[in-house]
């Protein structure tokens, strides 16, 4: 046989062997060094309200993740052999699907690689807002505006009975809808002097938003202002024993009478409650005293009224009040609007 025929035969044989070997290699497996790596699944498609996923790595060697997008957060970036890897994704604020690739390779011997493709659609576009979250004490309603995809359902939940969802008479603690809607949020009148707050929770898919609403307390602001207070000592008929601005002596005392120097903001008929504290700190009360007070007095005030002389408080027996430091407080609608400290000698 000629030499060139022998060479040609050897080339053909070698080519046949290489082709045969190439055709016999399994995917991701090296027949020479037995290094391989596989992932499952290799394609993951998330829903618009789904933010977590998982895949499996199976390898003949230790492995590590050498490339991954920043919006995919992996529970583990390396391992050995068989392992489950979970991940979470950030919200997709874009208007179209985005794709990311988690690329993994073996860490020893001949390098083998595998990748997982993650597809994420835009995250549910959901907004809930109110133009104001503060209500007056008298009760009112404001609009809660919800913006969501037409196919997306949502639910509003409340935390307190004085809040009403959708209508002023609704007692339900939840209200449901779909897509865009303006929902009226009603509140009852607040009869307390204290402000109060409540929480609305709006949920759409996996997205949740909380809105805190507040309501003012009933105003206790007096329609008049006490600028100063004077005290005198009078008898049963209202005659001055010790007039305003004079020194009051214990042995002469019968009825103590306060005079309020005032500015009237709104004319009308008003009631003031008083608390007279003795030198030992005790509250002076009688059989006719309102609970928690010494006495009350009612008067009609005009816009020109500059002073209000209240009734006398005490006894017709001389020497009724002992010597010492006294404090007189004046209250309107549950709030203290003035006070006066004075001394009886």
KOLSEVO-572719 format. One line per 2 residues: number of its first residue (from 1); their letters; for each residue y, z, x of N, C-alpha, C. Coordinates in pm, whole numbers. Last residue first. Layout:
NUM = a = Y Z X Y Z X Y Z X | ... $
***
This chain:
345 = xx = 8665 10584 -5521 8686 10699 -5431 8668 10832 -5504 | 8491 10285 -5528 8544 10394 -5612 8549 10518 -5523 $
343 = xx = 8535 9956 -5412 8505 10096 -5381 8569 10188 -5483 | 8367 9634 -5442 8483 9723 -5455 8439 9868 -5436 $
341 = xx = 8287 9291 -5436 8255 9426 -5387 8382 9511 -5395 | 8198 9032 -5646 8309 9115 -5601 8254 9252 -5557 $
339 = xx = 8103 8684 -5694 8074 8826 -5680 8196 8899 -5627 | 7974 8381 -5854 8078 8462 -5792 8033 8606 -5778 $
337 = xx = 7762 8249 -5957 7884 8169 -5935 7998 8252 -5874 | 7415 8218 -5955 7529 8306 -5925 7650 8222 -5890 $
335 = xx = 7244 8068 -6227 7293 8059 -6089 7413 8152 -6070 | 7174 8076 -6495 7073 8111 -6396 7117 8103 -6252 $
333 = xx = 7411 8008 -6630 7293 7921 -6638 7193 7948 -6526 | 7594 8211 -6417 7604 8112 -6524 7483 8020 -6518 $
331 = xx = 7700 8539 -6315 7599 8433 -6321 7625 8341 -6440 | 7835 8761 -6083 7861 8685 -6205 7775 8559 -6204 $
329 = xx = 7815 9097 -5957 7779 8956 -5950 7799 8890 -6085 | 7964 9358 -5786 7953 9295 -5917 7925 9146 -5898 $
327 = xx = 7893 9652 -5615 7896 9505 -5607 7871 9447 -5746 | 8044 9946 -5468 7979 9873 -5577 7986 9722 -5551 $
325 = xx = 8040 10239 -5279 8060 10094 -5275 7979 10026 -5385 | 8171 10551 -5421 8086 10468 -5336 8121 10321 -5347 $
323 = xx = 8151 10805 -5675 8221 10738 -5566 8121 10658 -5482 | 8025 10738 -6009 8034 10817 -5885 8108 10738 -5778 $
321 = xx = 8149 10714 -6332 8109 10640 -6212 8131 10725 -6088 | 8243 10903 -6521 8113 10838 -6541 8061 10770 -6413 $
319 = xx = 8476 11044 -6541 8392 11072 -6425 8255 11004 -6434 | 8485 11083 -6895 8556 11073 -6768 8463 11113 -6653 $
317 = xx = 8308 10895 -7126 8315 11025 -7060 8381 11008 -6923 | 8264 10654 -7228 8393 10713 -7263 8409 10852 -7202 $
315 = xx = 8123 10431 -6984 8111 10536 -7085 8249 10594 -7111 | 8065 10088 -6913 8058 10227 -6869 8042 10323 -6985 $
313 = xx = 8263 9809 -6893 8124 9853 -6883 8120 9996 -6830 | 8471 9583 -7087 8452 9698 -7000 8307 9743 -7003 $
311 = xx = 8455 9220 -7088 8448 9351 -7153 8435 9461 -7049 | 8677 9013 -6882 8551 9046 -6948 8558 9184 -7014 $
309 = xx = 8925 8789 -6879 8905 8933 -6871 8781 8968 -6953 | 8997 8515 -6698 8905 8558 -6804 8878 8707 -6782 $
307 = xx = 9261 8281 -6622 9186 8403 -6601 9104 8438 -6724 | 9356 8033 -6691 9357 8068 -6548 9286 8199 -6520 $
305 = xx = 9336 7757 -6907 9298 7897 -6885 9291 7925 -6735 | 9372 7492 -6955 9487 7566 -6902 9455 7713 -6873 $
303 = xx = 9150 7396 -7077 9178 7345 -6942 9293 7420 -6876 | 9009 7693 -7230 9079 7564 -7233 9104 7519 -7090 $
301 = xx = 8722 7867 -7335 8818 7840 -7229 8880 7702 -7250 | 8587 8126 -7513 8628 7986 -7522 8742 7962 -7424 $
299 = xx = 8324 8342 -7400 8466 8314 -7420 8486 8164 -7433 | 8100 8616 -7372 8123 8478 -7413 8271 8457 -7444 $
297 = xx = 7908 8813 -7152 8033 8797 -7225 8054 8649 -7254 | 7652 9057 -7084 7703 8920 -7089 7829 8916 -7172 $
295 = xx = 7537 9310 -6850 7583 9265 -6981 7628 9120 -6970 | 7339 9335 -6640 7407 9451 -6698 7458 9418 -6838 $
293 = xx = 7008 9176 -6626 7155 9178 -6614 7210 9309 -6671 | 6740 9172 -6681 6783 9135 -6546 6932 9139 -6524 $
291 = xx = 6783 9106 -7018 6685 9129 -6913 6736 9079 -6778 | 7096 9237 -7135 6998 9127 -7127 6904 9155 -7010 $
289 = xx = 7149 9567 -7266 7155 9476 -7151 7054 9362 -7164 | 7159 9764 -7450 7190 9630 -7498 7189 9526 -7386 $
287 = xx = 7109 9997 -7310 7017 9958 -7418 7038 9814 -7462 | 7195 9906 -6968 7202 9990 -7087 7105 9937 -7192 $
285 = xx = 7220 9920 -6606 7181 9858 -6732 7195 9959 -6845 | 7288 9855 -6278 7334 9933 -6392 7300 9858 -6521 $
283 = xx = 7049 9847 -6025 7124 9767 -6121 7161 9855 -6240 | 7082 10017 -5710 7018 9999 -5839 7110 9921 -5933 $
281 = xx = 7214 10076 -5473 7149 9945 -5485 7083 9920 -5619 | 7370 10300 -5461 7231 10313 -5413 7151 10183 -5427 $
279 = xx = 7609 10215 -5581 7606 10237 -5436 7465 10251 -5379 | 7499 9966 -5831 7553 10096 -5790 7546 10110 -5638 $
277 = xx = 7583 9646 -5943 7494 9726 -5859 7566 9852 -5814 | 7595 9454 -6223 7672 9556 -6152 7574 9647 -6077 $
275 = xx = 7591 9132 -6320 7503 9232 -6261 7590 9327 -6180 | 7652 8928 -6612 7697 9008 -6498 7586 9102 -6451 $
273 = xx = 7692 8600 -6741 7610 8720 -6729 7652 8794 -6603 | 7895 8413 -6960 7873 8462 -6824 7790 8589 -6831 $
271 = xx = 7915 8134 -7165 7865 8271 -7153 7839 8302 -7007 | 8172 7932 -7322 8073 7960 -7219 8037 8107 -7217 $
269 = xx = 8314 7659 -7477 8275 7799 -7495 8157 7829 -7404 | 8559 7450 -7304 8444 7476 -7390 8419 7624 -7403 $
267 = xx = 8673 7213 -7060 8699 7310 -7166 8575 7328 -7253 | 8603 7190 -6727 8569 7134 -6857 8587 7241 -6962 $
265 = xx = 8723 7337 -6524 8704 7192 -6507 8676 7122 -6640 | 8939 7597 -6471 8849 7537 -6570 8843 7386 -6548 $
263 = xx = 8947 7848 -6238 8994 7712 -6263 8892 7645 -6356 | 9019 8205 -6256 8935 8085 -6262 9017 7956 -6267 $
261 = xx = 8960 8535 -6205 9065 8434 -6187 8996 8300 -6165 | 8825 8772 -6407 8791 8654 -6329 8913 8561 -6323 $
259 = xx = 8810 9115 -6406 8896 9002 -6444 8865 8887 -6350 | 8605 9383 -6526 8636 9277 -6429 8727 9170 -6490 $
257 = xx = 8628 9728 -6583 8651 9597 -6644 8685 9493 -6536 | 8458 10025 -6646 8503 9932 -6542 8514 9793 -6605 $
255 = xx = 8538 10315 -6822 8485 10179 -6831 8546 10093 -6719 | 8597 10565 -6657 8528 10554 -6785 8460 10417 -6794 $
253 = xx = 8713 10775 -6391 8646 10653 -6438 8581 10671 -6575 | 8831 10989 -6270 8904 10926 -6380 8825 10815 -6450 $
251 = xx = 8672 11068 -6061 8690 11166 -6167 8762 11107 -6288 | 8688 10844 -5882 8567 10872 -5960 8594 10962 -6079 $
249 = xx = 8964 10624 -5879 8904 10751 -5839 8792 10787 -5937 | 9084 10324 -5750 9008 10385 -5859 8941 10511 -5807 $
247 = xx = 9398 10200 -5665 9281 10273 -5619 9215 10344 -5737 | 9497 9878 -5807 9518 10019 -5777 9387 10084 -5732 $
245 = xx = 9434 9624 -5890 9502 9638 -5761 9527 9781 -5720 | 9467 9687 -6235 9420 9599 -6128 9503 9621 -6002 $
243 = xx = 9502 10043 -6321 9518 9899 -6340 9466 9821 -6220 | 9343 10299 -6466 9380 10254 -6331 9385 10102 -6337 $
241 = xx = 9356 10286 -6739 9369 10416 -6674 9410 10392 -6529 | 9462 10065 -6987 9439 10084 -6844 9458 10230 -6805 $
239 = xx = 9282 10042 -7292 9405 10075 -7220 9374 10107 -7075 | 9060 10005 -7444 9102 9897 -7357 9232 9921 -7284 $
237 = xx = 8961 10218 -7580 9046 10125 -7655 9099 10010 -7570 | 8828 10368 -7389 8750 10306 -7495 8828 10200 -7570 $
235 = xx = 9007 10283 -7080 8946 10375 -7176 8876 10295 -7286 | 8939 10136 -6750 9004 10144 -6880 8937 10249 -6967 $
233 = xx = 9003 10023 -6428 8939 10130 -6503 9013 10147 -6635 | 8945 9691 -6284 9027 9806 -6321 8944 9904 -6403 $
231 = xx = 8912 9432 -6045 8846 9533 -6127 8946 9645 -6158 | 8908 9074 -5988 8976 9204 -5979 8906 9301 -6074 $
229 = xx = 8811 8789 -5804 8776 8887 -5907 8855 9015 -5881 | 8867 8429 -5764 8871 8569 -5718 8840 8661 -5836 $
227 = xx = 8773 8186 -5863 8849 8189 -5738 8856 8329 -5678 | 8516 8036 -6022 8575 8169 -6001 8643 8170 -5864 $
225 = xx = 8536 7744 -6215 8518 7800 -6081 8588 7935 -6073 | 8347 7586 -6478 8467 7654 -6429 8435 7718 -6294 $
223 = xx = 8108 7493 -6550 8223 7407 -6582 8356 7471 -6544 | 7862 7545 -6295 7949 7598 -6400 8065 7503 -6425 $
221 = xx = 7557 7387 -6245 7696 7394 -6201 7784 7439 -6317 | 7295 7349 -6276 7348 7479 -6319 7494 7496 -6278 $
219 = xx = 7106 7072 -6371 7226 7121 -6304 7272 7253 -6365 | 6763 7057 -6328 6873 7067 -6424 6992 7132 -6357 $
217 = xx = 6666 6872 -6032 6658 6984 -6124 6777 6983 -6218 | 6566 6528 -5987 6661 6638 -5971 6631 6749 -6070 $
215 = xx = 6263 6406 -5862 6350 6422 -5979 6438 6544 -5958 | 6100 6153 -5668 6159 6286 -5683 6246 6288 -5808 $
213 = xx = 5802 5991 -5557 5921 5992 -5641 5970 6136 -5656 | 5639 5823 -5302 5678 5955 -5352 5806 5943 -5434 $
211 = xx = 5377 5602 -5283 5521 5613 -5305 5549 5750 -5365 | 5130 5451 -5082 5174 5569 -5156 5326 5570 -5165 $
209 = xx = 4888 5194 -5079 5025 5236 -5050 5061 5353 -5139 | 4609 5029 -4939 4661 5138 -5021 4803 5170 -4979 $
207 = xx = 4359 4782 -4929 4495 4821 -4893 4547 4925 -4992 | 4123 4682 -5009 4116 4791 -4911 4255 4841 -4871 $
205 = xx = 4233 4611 -5329 4127 4588 -5231 4116 4707 -5138 | 4501 4801 -5372 4462 4663 -5394 4359 4627 -5288 $
203 = xx = 4655 5085 -5510 4546 5033 -5430 4512 4891 -5472 | 4902 5325 -5502 4871 5190 -5547 4767 5131 -5453 $
201 = xx = 4999 5633 -5613 4910 5567 -5518 4870 5431 -5575 | 5277 5841 -5633 5209 5726 -5692 5125 5661 -5583 $
199 = xx = 5352 6184 -5655 5306 6072 -5571 5237 5967 -5656 | 5649 6381 -5711 5515 6337 -5748 5481 6214 -5664 $
197 = xx = 5867 6667 -5723 5824 6539 -5669 5681 6509 -5712 | 6171 6834 -5832 6026 6821 -5821 5991 6681 -5771 $
195 = xx = 6427 7089 -5823 6383 6950 -5816 6231 6947 -5803 | 6497 7353 -6050 6441 7309 -5922 6402 7161 -5930 $
193 = xx = 6563 7432 -6297 6675 7412 -6205 6628 7361 -6070 | 6377 7257 -6553 6391 7358 -6448 6513 7329 -6362 $
191 = xx = 6349 7045 -6714 6424 7158 -6769 6442 7271 -6669 | 6355 6715 -6676 6324 6834 -6597 6410 6949 -6646 $
189 = xx = 6210 6477 -6896 6327 6555 -6855 6280 6679 -6779 | 5952 6263 -6756 6007 6353 -6857 6133 6421 -6804 $
187 = xx = 5965 5925 -6643 5948 6068 -6614 6012 6147 -6728 | 5799 5603 -6605 5883 5696 -6680 5861 5839 -6630 $
185 = xx = 5795 5301 -6465 5750 5437 -6437 5847 5533 -6503 | 5694 4975 -6546 5791 5081 -6568 5727 5218 -6545 $
183 = xx = 5608 4720 -6327 5556 4828 -6410 5663 4936 -6423 | 5585 4385 -6282 5681 4494 -6276 5637 4600 -6376 $
181 = xx = 5348 4193 -6096 5387 4262 -6220 5492 4368 -6189 | 5122 3953 -5966 5257 4008 -5967 5288 4075 -6100 $
179 = xx = 4772 4044 -5982 4881 3956 -5940 5015 4027 -5940 | 4687 4276 -6235 4645 4171 -6144 4765 4084 -6110 $
177 = xx = 4628 4628 -6312 4682 4496 -6337 4630 4397 -6234 | 4620 4963 -6446 4564 4853 -6369 4627 4720 -6408 $
175 = xx = 4684 5302 -6406 4731 5179 -6472 4685 5064 -6385 | 4610 5651 -6470 4600 5527 -6393 4646 5409 -6477 $
173 = xx = 4621 5866 -6634 4654 5891 -6495 4639 5766 -6408 | 4772 5844 -6958 4669 5803 -6862 4715 5827 -6719 $
171 = xx = 4957 5886 -7145 4909 6007 -7077 4803 5974 -6972 | 5249 5718 -7249 5116 5708 -7191 5079 5836 -7117 $
169 = xx = 5504 5713 -7344 5410 5800 -7414 5269 5796 -7355 | 5650 5529 -7199 5695 5669 -7196 5597 5764 -7262 $
167 = xx = 5442 5309 -7001 5516 5343 -7122 5546 5492 -7122 | 5371 5276 -6724 5374 5163 -6817 5451 5188 -6944 $
165 = xx = 5291 5606 -6678 5275 5473 -6621 5275 5367 -6731 | 5477 5900 -6633 5406 5814 -6726 5408 5670 -6674 $
163 = xx = 5485 6238 -6521 5506 6097 -6489 5421 6012 -6582 | 5395 6483 -6581 5532 6451 -6626 5574 6309 -6588 $
161 = xx = 5146 6515 -6463 5151 6481 -6605 5291 6442 -6652 | 5083 6367 -6138 5139 6472 -6225 5157 6422 -6368 $
159 = xx = 4990 6160 -5982 4941 6293 -5950 4987 6401 -6048 | 4857 5828 -6058 4964 5927 -6049 4905 6065 -6024 $
157 = xx = 4773 5498 -5949 4731 5632 -5989 4848 5728 -5971 | 4730 5158 -6014 4827 5264 -5984 4770 5396 -6034 $
155 = xx = 4540 4892 -5883 4544 5010 -5970 4650 5107 -5921 | 4470 4536 -5892 4524 4657 -5828 4527 4769 -5933 $
153 = xx = 4322 4219 -5813 4344 4331 -5904 4396 4452 -5825 | 4405 3887 -5738 4379 4022 -5687 4416 4130 -5788 $
151 = xx = 4478 3635 -5803 4339 3674 -5832 4308 3819 -5795 | 4739 3607 -5715 4711 3599 -5859 4572 3649 -5894 $
149 = xx = 4829 3850 -5468 4773 3721 -5503 4729 3723 -5649 | 5115 4060 -5543 4979 4038 -5494 4935 3898 -5534 $
147 = xx = 5356 4298 -5581 5337 4159 -5541 5197 4146 -5482 | 5513 4511 -5807 5390 4485 -5730 5378 4335 -5707 $
145 = xx = 5765 4741 -5858 5733 4599 -5844 5611 4581 -5754 | 5849 4975 -6085 5765 4959 -5967 5722 4813 -5961 $
143 = xx = 6157 5073 -6221 6053 4971 -6212 5982 4975 -6078 | 6220 5381 -6396 6252 5282 -6294 6134 5189 -6282 $
141 = xx = 6358 5594 -6647 6250 5509 -6596 6307 5415 -6492 | 6414 5949 -6716 6457 5809 -6705 6336 5724 -6670 $
139 = xx = 6565 6270 -6731 6451 6182 -6758 6497 6038 -6765 | 6763 6443 -6653 6753 6413 -6796 6632 6328 -6832 $
137 = xx = 6772 6451 -6378 6704 6560 -6447 6681 6529 -6595 | 6702 6125 -6238 6792 6230 -6283 6715 6335 -6362 $
135 = xx = 6496 6027 -5961 6525 6030 -6103 6622 6144 -6135 | 6439 5815 -5691 6498 5941 -5734 6539 5931 -5881 $
133 = xx = 6365 5578 -5585 6256 5671 -5614 6308 5806 -5660 | 6461 5239 -5642 6498 5378 -5616 6380 5466 -5652 $
131 = xx = 6312 5011 -5640 6452 5002 -5597 6509 5140 -5570 | 5986 5020 -5503 6076 5061 -5611 6219 5056 -5557 $
129 = xx = 5685 4830 -5432 5815 4889 -5397 5893 4926 -5522 | 5416 4686 -5273 5455 4770 -5386 5583 4842 -5349 $
127 = xx = 5224 4403 -5178 5343 4487 -5161 5367 4565 -5289 | 4997 4206 -5007 5014 4305 -5113 5135 4392 -5082 $
125 = xx = 4785 3966 -4914 4928 3992 -4915 4959 4081 -5035 | 4492 4014 -4737 4554 4018 -4870 4702 4049 -4858 $
123 = xx = 4497 3821 -4434 4477 3946 -4505 4547 3940 -4641 | 4355 3498 -4383 4474 3584 -4394 4443 3708 -4476 $
121 = xx = 4016 3519 -4242 4120 3458 -4326 4245 3547 -4327 | 3845 3486 -3941 3914 3581 -4029 4021 3509 -4109 $
119 = xx = 3550 3447 -3760 3650 3379 -3842 3711 3479 -3939 | 3412 3463 -3445 3458 3542 -3560 3568 3465 -3630 $
117 = xx = 3132 3383 -3255 3256 3332 -3314 3288 3412 -3439 | 2996 3499 -2963 3000 3520 -3107 3135 3469 -3157 $
115 = xx = 2799 3368 -2692 2925 3401 -2756 2906 3417 -2906 | 2652 3401 -2364 2640 3378 -2507 2774 3416 -2570 $
113 = xx = 2515 3321 -2037 2624 3356 -2128 2585 3327 -2273 | 2385 3424 -1720 2367 3356 -1847 2473 3406 -1945 $
111 = xx = 2349 3417 -1375 2438 3445 -1488 2404 3359 -1608 | 2076 3557 -1203 2144 3436 -1244 2226 3464 -1370 $
109 = xx = 2142 3903 -1139 2064 3780 -1119 2145 3657 -1151 | 2345 4070 -1386 2260 4070 -1267 2187 3935 -1256 $
107 = xx = 2480 4059 -1622 2550 4123 -1510 2470 4118 -1380 | 2542 3799 -1862 2455 3894 -1793 2523 3942 -1666 $
105 = xx = 2823 3789 -2091 2737 3733 -1986 2652 3843 -1924 | 3004 3688 -2379 2924 3789 -2311 2840 3720 -2203 $
103 = xx = 3289 3660 -2583 3205 3597 -2482 3138 3703 -2395 | 3397 3613 -2891 3353 3725 -2808 3252 3668 -2709 $
101 = xx = 3664 3437 -3019 3533 3426 -2955 3508 3547 -2865 | 3823 3373 -3333 3816 3441 -3204 3675 3436 -3149 $
99 = xx = 4046 3216 -3554 3913 3221 -3495 3920 3289 -3359 | 4207 3242 -3874 4211 3242 -3727 4069 3265 -3675 $
97 = xx = 4340 3072 -4162 4231 3138 -4090 4257 3137 -3940 | 4695 3118 -4237 4570 3042 -4230 4464 3122 -4155 $
95 = xx = 4925 3263 -4219 4901 3195 -4346 4771 3116 -4348 | 4908 3596 -4065 4937 3454 -4071 4905 3395 -4207 $
93 = xx = 4826 3850 -4038 4951 3830 -4110 4990 3683 -4122 | 4541 4002 -4046 4587 3866 -4016 4710 3838 -4100 $
91 = xx = 4490 4324 -3907 4526 4240 -4021 4575 4104 -3972 | 4229 4351 -3657 4362 4379 -3709 4389 4289 -3829 $
89 = xx = 3885 4445 -3689 3988 4344 -3664 4121 4391 -3721 | 3610 4602 -3519 3710 4597 -3626 3814 4492 -3589 $
87 = xx = 3256 4607 -3454 3395 4577 -3419 3482 4585 -3543 | 2945 4698 -3295 3033 4687 -3411 3175 4658 -3364 $
85 = xx = 2648 4597 -3162 2789 4613 -3129 2870 4596 -3258 | 2328 4705 -3068 2415 4662 -3178 2560 4693 -3141 $
83 = xx = 2109 4586 -2810 2210 4680 -2857 2285 4618 -2975 | 1877 4545 -2548 1904 4529 -2691 2007 4632 -2736 $
81 = xx = 1997 4529 -2223 1891 4490 -2314 1940 4471 -2455 | 2280 4731 -2199 2159 4682 -2130 2054 4649 -2235 $
79 = xx = 2641 4683 -2197 2517 4747 -2238 2401 4693 -2157 | 2991 4669 -2299 2884 4648 -2203 2759 4720 -2253 $
77 = xx = 3178 4732 -2483 3200 4606 -2410 3093 4583 -2302 | 3183 4861 -2813 3127 4866 -2678 3147 4731 -2612 $
75 = xx = 3339 4816 -3033 3290 4953 -3014 3232 4970 -2874 | 3634 4610 -3010 3490 4630 -2995 3454 4777 -2977 $
73 = xx = 3860 4448 -3198 3842 4575 -3129 3694 4612 -3128 | 4055 4164 -3197 3920 4214 -3221 3898 4337 -3135 $
71 = xx = 4298 4087 -3107 4292 4136 -3245 4152 4181 -3287 | 4267 3983 -2853 4325 4118 -2866 4314 4173 -3008 $
69 = xx = 3948 3821 -2795 4089 3823 -2837 4138 3964 -2864 | 3755 3841 -2495 3763 3870 -2637 3910 3872 -2677 $
67 = xx = 3532 3830 -2224 3648 3768 -2290 3642 3797 -2439 | 3318 3963 -2128 3419 3924 -2030 3540 3856 -2093 $
65 = xx = 3103 4218 -2191 3194 4125 -2257 3304 4090 -2157 | 2785 4236 -2024 2920 4285 -2050 3001 4176 -2118 $
63 = xx = 2451 4360 -1950 2547 4257 -1993 2684 4320 -2015 | 2133 4380 -1784 2257 4442 -1830 2358 4332 -1859 $
61 = xx = 1878 4151 -1904 1952 4225 -1801 2062 4307 -1866 | 1782 4014 -2110 1684 4059 -2011 1748 4148 -1905 $
59 = xx = 1920 4100 -2432 1927 4040 -2300 1818 4095 -2209 | 2085 4084 -2729 1951 4104 -2674 1946 4028 -2542 $
57 = xx = 2318 4215 -2953 2299 4153 -2822 2157 4185 -2775 | 2433 4168 -3282 2331 4223 -3194 2327 4143 -3064 $
55 = xx = 2733 4268 -3462 2638 4169 -3413 2543 4238 -3315 | 2960 4337 -3729 2860 4383 -3633 2774 4265 -3589 $
53 = xx = 3286 4436 -3864 3170 4350 -3852 3075 4404 -3747 | 3577 4495 -4072 3476 4540 -3975 3359 4441 -3975 $
51 = xx = 3746 4422 -4272 3806 4445 -4141 3705 4495 -4037 | 3815 4235 -4560 3710 4293 -4476 3761 4303 -4333 $
49 = xx = 3966 4091 -4732 3988 4235 -4730 3879 4308 -4652 | 3880 3832 -4691 4022 3861 -4671 4055 4010 -4673 $
47 = xx = 3570 3842 -4501 3648 3822 -4622 3792 3866 -4597 | 3455 3675 -4198 3501 3793 -4272 3573 3752 -4399 $
45 = xx = 3184 3534 -4049 3300 3501 -4131 3335 3623 -4215 | 3033 3476 -3744 3064 3580 -3843 3191 3541 -3916 $
43 = xx = 2776 3343 -3553 2894 3309 -3633 2913 3417 -3739 | 2556 3448 -3439 2653 3389 -3346 2779 3343 -3417 $
41 = xx = 2434 3769 -3542 2454 3626 -3559 2557 3574 -3459 | 2308 3768 -3215 2281 3737 -3354 2365 3826 -3444 $
39 = xx = 2250 3639 -2884 2331 3716 -2979 2294 3673 -3120 | 2080 3660 -2566 2094 3604 -2700 2183 3696 -2784 $
37 = xx = 1993 3578 -2237 2075 3661 -2326 2092 3587 -2458 | 1796 3590 -1935 1834 3531 -2062 1919 3631 -2142 $
35 = xx = 1606 3518 -1653 1730 3580 -1701 1771 3512 -1830 | 1387 3410 -1516 1364 3489 -1637 1487 3567 -1684 $
33 = xx = 1406 3233 -1310 1442 3372 -1280 1428 3465 -1401 | 1289 2997 -1409 1275 3034 -1268 1304 3181 -1245 $
31 = xx = 1344 2952 -1669 1202 2961 -1632 1183 3007 -1489 | 1580 3115 -1849 1560 3044 -1724 1415 3062 -1678 $
29 = xx = 1716 3081 -2170 1612 3142 -2088 1585 3054 -1966 | 1882 2960 -2356 1927 3084 -2292 1818 3151 -2210 $
27 = xx = 1615 2785 -2503 1758 2811 -2504 1787 2950 -2446 | 1341 2703 -2270 1392 2757 -2398 1543 2780 -2387 $
25 = xx = 1247 2412 -2103 1329 2533 -2094 1370 2580 -2233 | 1110 2169 -2120 1033 2289 -2152 1115 2416 -2146 $
23 = xx = 1274 1968 -2034 1241 1972 -2177 1172 2100 -2215 | 1270 2018 -1760 1393 2035 -1836 1364 2047 -1984 $
21 = xx = 1008 1950 -1689 1055 2089 -1675 1178 2113 -1759 | 1013 1675 -1743 919 1763 -1814 962 1907 -1807 $
19 = xx = 1205 1594 -1562 1229 1577 -1705 1140 1669 -1786 | 1074 1659 -1323 1203 1722 -1356 1231 1711 -1505 $
17 = xx = 847 1489 -1336 830 1635 -1328 957 1706 -1371 | 964 1238 -1334 884 1280 -1450 867 1430 -1453 $
15 = xx = 1079 1235 -1080 1165 1227 -1200 1091 1275 -1323 | 850 1241 -922 946 1353 -916 1035 1355 -1039 $
13 = xx = 736 991 -986 663 1116 -1014 758 1236 -1019 | 934 818 -894 898 820 -1037 827 949 -1074 $
11 = xx = 927 874 -619 1050 895 -697 1019 906 -845 | 667 791 -554 707 933 -540 831 965 -621 $
9 = xx = 685 518 -600 594 598 -679 629 746 -674 | 869 440 -404 904 421 -544 817 508 -635 $
7 = xx = 718 498 -178 844 571 -202 883 561 -349 | 513 308 -205 481 452 -201 605 535 -234 $
5 = xx = 655 73 -185 587 104 -310 551 252 -319 | 742 82 78 845 91 -27 782 120 -164 $
3 = xx = 498 62 220 577 187 224 675 196 110 | 221 -79 46 341 -88 126 423 40 112 $
1 = x = -119 0 85 0 0 0 123 0 88 $
***
